[in-house]
Amino acid sequence: MTDDPALNPTHRGLRVSRVPGKSVHRDPHGRYAIPLWLQRDVRFDTDLTLQLTPAEAELLHAQLCFALDAVPEPVTTSPEQTPDCRNPQHGRTEVRWP
């Protein structure tokens, strides 16, 4: 067995993960809602929703783009789905913080 909880199916404790098949959406109050699952001791416990204001969502987006910058190739399924921050911009030498 491995000590990495993500790879060890018998790991005990809490785990939060995205709900497969449920997209991020805006709620009626204009916040962004990210559907999540909570597992306790490798068993499903409940659904959760992480709610972000537009400012919080923009900051998370920027931080994820910078973190993904270390990944050499876009990981989306097609170029049309790749966010602008992940597309190479030829001829630009400056770094822009969103």
C-alpha positions in Angstrom: 0.0 0.0 0.0 1.0 3.6 -0.6 1.1 6.4 2.0 -0.4 8.8 -0.6 -4.1 9.2 0.5 -5.2 9.9 -3.1 -3.8 6.5 -4.2 -4.7 4.5 -1.1 -8.4 3.4 -1.2 -8.3 2.3 2.5 -7.2 5.8 3.7 -9.3 7.1 6.6 -10.3 10.7 7.1 -12.0 13.4 5.1 -11.7 14.0 1.3 -13.3 16.7 -0.8 -13.6 16.3 -4.6 -15.4 17.8 -7.5 -18.7 16.1 -8.5 -18.2 14.4 -11.9 -20.7 15.7 -14.5 -21.7 18.9 -12.5 -20.4 22.1 -13.9 -19.5 25.3 -12.1 -22.4 27.7 -12.4 -23.7 31.0 -11.2 -26.3 31.0 -8.5 -29.3 33.4 -8.3 -27.2 35.8 -6.2 -24.4 36.1 -8.8 -21.9 33.9 -6.9 -20.1 31.0 -8.6 -21.1 27.6 -7.2 -18.7 24.7 -7.4 -20.4 21.3 -6.6 -18.3 19.1 -4.3 -18.5 15.7 -2.6 -17.5 15.1 1.0 -16.2 11.6 1.7 -15.6 10.5 5.3 -13.5 7.3 5.9 -13.8 6.4 2.1 -17.6 6.6 2.2 -19.7 9.2 0.6 -21.1 11.6 3.3 -22.7 14.6 1.6 -22.8 17.1 -1.2 -21.3 20.5 -0.7 -21.1 23.7 -2.7 -18.2 26.0 -2.6 -19.5 29.5 -3.3 -17.2 32.2 -4.6 -17.8 35.9 -5.3 -16.8 37.1 -8.8 -13.7 38.6 -7.3 -12.8 35.3 -5.5 -13.5 33.3 -8.7 -11.3 35.7 -10.7 -8.4 35.3 -8.2 -8.7 31.5 -8.2 -8.8 31.6 -12.0 -5.6 33.6 -12.1 -3.9 31.4 -9.5 -4.8 28.2 -11.4 -3.5 29.7 -14.7 -0.2 30.5 -13.1 0.0 27.0 -11.5 -0.9 25.4 -14.8 1.9 27.4 -16.4 4.3 24.6 -15.3 2.3 22.1 -17.3 3.7 22.2 -20.9 0.6 21.3 -22.9 -3.0 22.4 -22.3 -5.0 19.6 -20.7 -8.4 20.4 -22.2 -9.7 18.2 -24.9 -9.6 20.8 -27.7 -8.0 24.1 -28.5 -11.4 25.8 -28.5 -11.8 24.9 -24.8 -8.4 26.1 -23.7 -8.7 29.3 -21.7 -6.9 32.4 -23.2 -4.5 32.4 -20.3 -3.2 28.9 -21.3 -2.8 29.8 -25.0 0.7 30.9 -26.0 0.9 34.5 -27.0 3.7 34.9 -29.4 5.7 38.2 -29.4 4.8 39.1 -25.8 7.6 39.3 -23.3 5.9 40.8 -20.3 4.0 38.8 -17.6 0.6 40.1 -16.8 -1.2 39.6 -13.5 -5.0 39.4 -14.1 
